[in-house]
Amino acid sequence: MAASSHQSATAWDAGGRARTAAKVMLGWVAFLWLLEVVDVSTGHALDTFGIEPRRASELLDVVPASFIHFGFGHVAANSLPLLVFGFLAALSGIRRFAAVAAMIIVVDGLGVWLVSPGGSNTAGASGLVFGLFGYLLVRGFVDRRLLDIGAGLLIGAIWGSSILVGISPANTSVSWQGHLFGLAAGVAAAFVFRRRGTPVSARPLIP
């Protein structure tokens, strides 16, 4: 039986969203690598855009810090989860994804500025990675969408243990503060930017 025009339009729209999400995230990750190339070639001049806590001038670095890394190993460690989580988050719409990412970056950066130990310099996309993980983990339950619930449970099963290690205060090799604030911001973003319409309690579970 031939597909209806509505089915064809829906399939095309889903494919278009997937292509757009892939382009956005591939471009995002490529930009991070380009910045690290520039950083290394300038003797790590961009490291100054990291966040040094509780200094008023460092508030200007709250956003840039999420794009700066301390070496190629650092950016490599963030690239795959950022690509996967960002792609899945962006499938629901680029505007919504941009708002979610902006909230995570700002809240995470301010949290790092407030509570990180004195004399530290924090940078990297891992706060955003942890935030997107938290967002995806609860988004399906907030929006009451079965496909998103399944995606959240899947990434939880794959990356959950790494996330727990990353937010542990015992892990002194990373900024667990940045990871924790990012995770909390992502969970909050799922509620702040939930799908509008009927109240959450009244929404049916839909694919």
PyMOL commands that set and color helices and strands:
alter all, ss='L'
color gray80, all
select helices_A, chain A and resi 5-41+45-49+56-61+64-67+72-90+94-115+126-143+146-166+176-192+200-202
alter helices_A, ss='H'
color red, helices_A
deselect
rebuild
show_as cartoon
